[in-house]
Amino acid sequence: MRTVHVIEKAPAPVTVVGEAITILAGGDLSKPFEMHIQEGVQGGGPPLHYHPWDEAFYVVDGEVQVTVEGKATTISSGGYVHIPGGSVHAYKNISPTAKMIGVVSDPRGGQFFAAVDQLKVPQDLPRILQIGEEYGVIFLLPKPGQSR
């Protein structure tokens, strides 16, 4: 018999380097998918990174520039993007505010978000990078002293 999971109330958002992320369904409960809402301000978003799982974003409000494997595309309200696992990607909010619904195919995404809740850049960057590696998220940042 298949199990139907019902979550009646979303938890409070976590703060991931300035982005408010509400994990609507995550962890083992929602396998094989996790769903979250991401809200941020202009200029916000993660740097180039990759992880083994697929993810998809539906832009609810605002405009987001999504870069996948070096190709940048602007996604506006009502737009959707799918990012295959292993693809180097990033996004940046280009409107004053932006809101997206994200769906990922692995619970480690939400687990990473929860683990870095309230950490700040630049002071906590080494810890954020370490936690990322523990959850399969690899950020492509220059080493200290190197230029981009």
Contacts in CASP RR format, 6 or more apart in sequence:
PFRMAT RR
TARGET T0000
AUTHOR 0000-0000-0000
METHOD contacts of the structure
MODEL  1
MRTVHVIEKAPAPVTVVGEAITILAGGDLSKPFEMHIQEGVQGGGPPLHY
HPWDEAFYVVDGEVQVTVEGKATTISSGGYVHIPGGSVHAYKNISPTAKM
IGVVSDPRGGQFFAAVDQLKVPQDLPRILQIGEEYGVIFLLPKPGQSR
5 25 0 8 1.000
5 29 0 8 1.000
5 30 0 8 1.000
7 24 0 8 1.000
7 25 0 8 1.000
7 29 0 8 1.000
10 22 0 8 1.000
10 23 0 8 1.000
10 24 0 8 1.000
10 37 0 8 1.000
11 22 0 8 1.000
11 23 0 8 1.000
12 22 0 8 1.000
13 20 0 8 1.000
13 21 0 8 1.000
13 22 0 8 1.000
13 37 0 8 1.000
13 39 0 8 1.000
14 20 0 8 1.000
14 21 0 8 1.000
14 22 0 8 1.000
14 23 0 8 1.000
14 113 0 8 1.000
14 114 0 8 1.000
14 116 0 8 1.000
14 117 0 8 1.000
14 118 0 8 1.000
15 21 0 8 1.000
15 117 0 8 1.000
15 118 0 8 1.000
16 113 0 8 1.000
16 116 0 8 1.000
16 117 0 8 1.000
17 45 0 8 1.000
17 46 0 8 1.000
17 116 0 8 1.000
17 119 0 8 1.000
17 120 0 8 1.000
17 121 0 8 1.000
17 128 0 8 1.000
18 40 0 8 1.000
18 41 0 8 1.000
18 44 0 8 1.000
19 38 0 8 1.000
19 39 0 8 1.000
19 40 0 8 1.000
19 44 0 8 1.000
19 45 0 8 1.000
20 38 0 8 1.000
20 39 0 8 1.000
20 40 0 8 1.000
21 36 0 8 1.000
21 37 0 8 1.000
21 38 0 8 1.000
21 39 0 8 1.000
21 110 0 8 1.000
21 113 0 8 1.000
22 36 0 8 1.000
22 37 0 8 1.000
22 39 0 8 1.000
23 34 0 8 1.000
23 35 0 8 1.000
23 36 0 8 1.000
23 110 0 8 1.000
23 113 0 8 1.000
23 114 0 8 1.000
24 35 0 8 1.000
24 36 0 8 1.000
24 37 0 8 1.000
25 33 0 8 1.000
25 34 0 8 1.000
25 35 0 8 1.000
26 34 0 8 1.000
26 35 0 8 1.000
26 36 0 8 1.000
26 107 0 8 1.000
26 110 0 8 1.000
27 34 0 8 1.000
27 107 0 8 1.000
27 110 0 8 1.000
27 111 0 8 1.000
28 107 0 8 1.000
30 107 0 8 1.000
31 107 0 8 1.000
32 105 0 8 1.000
32 106 0 8 1.000
33 103 0 8 1.000
33 104 0 8 1.000
33 105 0 8 1.000
34 103 0 8 1.000
34 104 0 8 1.000
34 105 0 8 1.000
34 106 0 8 1.000
34 107 0 8 1.000
34 109 0 8 1.000
34 110 0 8 1.000
35 101 0 8 1.000
35 102 0 8 1.000
35 103 0 8 1.000
36 101 0 8 1.000
36 102 0 8 1.000
36 104 0 8 1.000
36 110 0 8 1.000
36 113 0 8 1.000
37 60 0 8 1.000
37 99 0 8 1.000
37 100 0 8 1.000
37 101 0 8 1.000
37 102 0 8 1.000
38 57 0 8 1.000
38 99 0 8 1.000
38 100 0 8 1.000
38 101 0 8 1.000
38 102 0 8 1.000
39 97 0 8 1.000
39 98 0 8 1.000
39 99 0 8 1.000
39 100 0 8 1.000
40 93 0 8 1.000
40 97 0 8 1.000
40 98 0 8 1.000
40 99 0 8 1.000
41 93 0 8 1.000
41 96 0 8 1.000
41 97 0 8 1.000
41 98 0 8 1.000
42 93 0 8 1.000
42 94 0 8 1.000
42 95 0 8 1.000
42 96 0 8 1.000
42 97 0 8 1.000
42 98 0 8 1.000
43 92 0 8 1.000
43 93 0 8 1.000
43 94 0 8 1.000
44 92 0 8 1.000
44 93 0 8 1.000
45 90 0 8 1.000
45 91 0 8 1.000
45 92 0 8 1.000
45 93 0 8 1.000
46 90 0 8 1.000
46 91 0 8 1.000
46 139 0 8 1.000
47 90 0 8 1.000
47 139 0 8 1.000
47 140 0 8 1.000
47 141 0 8 1.000
48 67 0 8 1.000
48 88 0 8 1.000
48 89 0 8 1.000
48 90 0 8 1.000
48 139 0 8 1.000
48 140 0 8 1.000
48 141 0 8 1.000
49 88 0 8 1.000
49 89 0 8 1.000
49 90 0 8 1.000
49 137 0 8 1.000
49 138 0 8 1.000
49 139 0 8 1.000
49 140 0 8 1.000
50 85 0 8 1.000
50 86 0 8 1.000
50 87 0 8 1.000
50 88 0 8 1.000
50 89 0 8 1.000
50 137 0 8 1.000
50 138 0 8 1.000
50 140 0 8 1.000
51 85 0 8 1.000
51 86 0 8 1.000
51 106 0 8 1.000
51 108 0 8 1.000
51 109 0 8 1.000
51 135 0 8 1.000
51 136 0 8 1.000
51 137 0 8 1.000
51 138 0 8 1.000
52 85 0 8 1.000
52 86 0 8 1.000
52 106 0 8 1.000
52 136 0 8 1.000
53 85 0 8 1.000
53 104 0 8 1.000
53 105 0 8 1.000
53 106 0 8 1.000
53 108 0 8 1.000
53 109 0 8 1.000
54 82 0 8 1.000
54 83 0 8 1.000
54 84 0 8 1.000
54 85 0 8 1.000
54 104 0 8 1.000
54 105 0 8 1.000
55 82 0 8 1.000
55 83 0 8 1.000
55 85 0 8 1.000
55 102 0 8 1.000
55 103 0 8 1.000
55 104 0 8 1.000
55 105 0 8 1.000
56 80 0 8 1.000
56 81 0 8 1.000
56 82 0 8 1.000
56 83 0 8 1.000
56 102 0 8 1.000
56 103 0 8 1.000
56 104 0 8 1.000
57 64 0 8 1.000
57 66 0 8 1.000
57 75 0 8 1.000
57 80 0 8 1.000
57 81 0 8 1.000
57 83 0 8 1.000
57 91 0 8 1.000
57 100 0 8 1.000
57 101 0 8 1.000
57 102 0 8 1.000
57 103 0 8 1.000
58 78 0 8 1.000
58 79 0 8 1.000
58 80 0 8 1.000
58 100 0 8 1.000
58 101 0 8 1.000
58 102 0 8 1.000
59 75 0 8 1.000
59 76 0 8 1.000
59 77 0 8 1.000
59 78 0 8 1.000
59 79 0 8 1.000
59 80 0 8 1.000
59 98 0 8 1.000
59 99 0 8 1.000
59 100 0 8 1.000
60 77 0 8 1.000
60 78 0 8 1.000
60 99 0 8 1.000
60 100 0 8 1.000
60 101 0 8 1.000
61 77 0 8 1.000
61 97 0 8 1.000
61 98 0 8 1.000
61 99 0 8 1.000
62 76 0 8 1.000
62 77 0 8 1.000
62 93 0 8 1.000
62 95 0 8 1.000
62 97 0 8 1.000
62 98 0 8 1.000
62 99 0 8 1.000
63 74 0 8 1.000
63 75 0 8 1.000
63 76 0 8 1.000
63 77 0 8 1.000
63 93 0 8 1.000
63 94 0 8 1.000
63 95 0 8 1.000
63 98 0 8 1.000
64 74 0 8 1.000
64 75 0 8 1.000
64 91 0 8 1.000
64 92 0 8 1.000
64 93 0 8 1.000
64 94 0 8 1.000
64 95 0 8 1.000
64 98 0 8 1.000
64 100 0 8 1.000
65 72 0 8 1.000
65 73 0 8 1.000
65 74 0 8 1.000
65 75 0 8 1.000
65 91 0 8 1.000
65 92 0 8 1.000
65 94 0 8 1.000
66 72 0 8 1.000
66 73 0 8 1.000
66 74 0 8 1.000
66 75 0 8 1.000
66 81 0 8 1.000
66 83 0 8 1.000
66 89 0 8 1.000
66 90 0 8 1.000
66 91 0 8 1.000
67 73 0 8 1.000
67 89 0 8 1.000
67 90 0 8 1.000
67 91 0 8 1.000
67 92 0 8 1.000
68 81 0 8 1.000
68 83 0 8 1.000
68 87 0 8 1.000
68 88 0 8 1.000
68 89 0 8 1.000
69 87 0 8 1.000
69 88 0 8 1.000
69 89 0 8 1.000
70 88 0 8 1.000
73 81 0 8 1.000
74 94 0 8 1.000
75 81 0 8 1.000
83 89 0 8 1.000
88 140 0 8 1.000
104 110 0 8 1.000
108 135 0 8 1.000
108 136 0 8 1.000
108 137 0 8 1.000
109 135 0 8 1.000
109 137 0 8 1.000
111 135 0 8 1.000
112 131 0 8 1.000
112 132 0 8 1.000
112 135 0 8 1.000
112 136 0 8 1.000
112 137 0 8 1.000
115 131 0 8 1.000
115 132 0 8 1.000
115 134 0 8 1.000
115 135 0 8 1.000
116 124 0 8 1.000
116 127 0 8 1.000
116 128 0 8 1.000
116 131 0 8 1.000
116 132 0 8 1.000
119 127 0 8 1.000
119 128 0 8 1.000
119 131 0 8 1.000
121 128 0 8 1.000
128 139 0 8 1.000
129 139 0 8 1.000
129 141 0 8 1.000
132 138 0 8 1.000
132 139 0 8 1.000
142 148 0 8 1.000
END
